[in-house]
Amino acid sequence: MEASRPTPSATPFSTVIRTASHEQHTEAENSSFMSDLLGGRLGVAAYRRYTEQLWFVYRALEETAETLADDPVAGPFLRPELARTAALERDLTHLGGPGWRGGLEPLPATAAYADRVRACAREWPGGYVAHHYTRYLGDLSGGQIIRGTAEKTWGFARKGDGVRFYVFEDIGNPAAFKRGYRALLDGLPVDDLEKQRVVDECKRAFALNSAVFRELGEEFPLTA
Ligand code: HEM
């Protein structure tokens, strides 16, 4: 008997969720909108439109956080140093001027994404954790690559207005923060079936992001 081989449930949950979403992560990274944006082939208007979509998503994540503060599953993830709405609003003021909010509507895919986040926040803390993980751990990781490219491509000041969304001023050591975050995932106080549902919701979160990229790609096609 191979006693040393770990059973699936012995794999830390942070590894399970990362592995399960790996393929979709690659797809999101390689979506034509993202590659065009980060390849410097799109103007700042596309970056602004993308940032606007993020604002709708983070409002959904953060406006609902208060109701989950005491929840044993989602509560421990809610850290004020992650909050992005204020940073997004500074970036959008820089990109669109003080009236940036007037008449602003989400793309249909963004509205669907924000609705799903709000529904999870209302009804299902484990699902909310899946959305929280998909956004914030990504922002703390690949987000840093996006920031550097945005600064170079559109001339924003380093870590300044325009890219504040990517700057976690109150997180001095992102690597340590991510380790703590993964430890929270590993200790998620739910059974294996619920963990599987959280993984499925994470995949859904990636699909919702890809749908937003698709619609942004339609709005900003590359003219050959
Ligand atoms: C061009 C766009 C992107 C780039 C360049 C990028 C790059 C990266 C990199 C380098 C990491 C670090 C991997 C590691 O620590 O081992 C990462 C992690 C992550 N990214 Fe992205 N990413 C992009 C888009 C996205 C999108 C659209 C999402 C989902 C909304 C996302 C979600 C995540 C998550 C959740 C993690 C953490 C994985 C984990 O350690 O559990 N990323 N990304």
Boltz pocket constraint, residues with backbone or C-beta under 6 A from the ligand:
constraints:
  - pocket:
      binder: B
      contacts: [[A, 14], [A, 17], [A, 18], [A, 25], [A, 28], [A, 29], [A, 30], [A, 34], [A, 38], [A, 133], [A, 134], [A, 135], [A, 137], [A, 138], [A, 139], [A, 141], [A, 142], [A, 143], [A, 145], [A, 146], [A, 205], [A, 206], [A, 209]]
      max_distance: 6.0
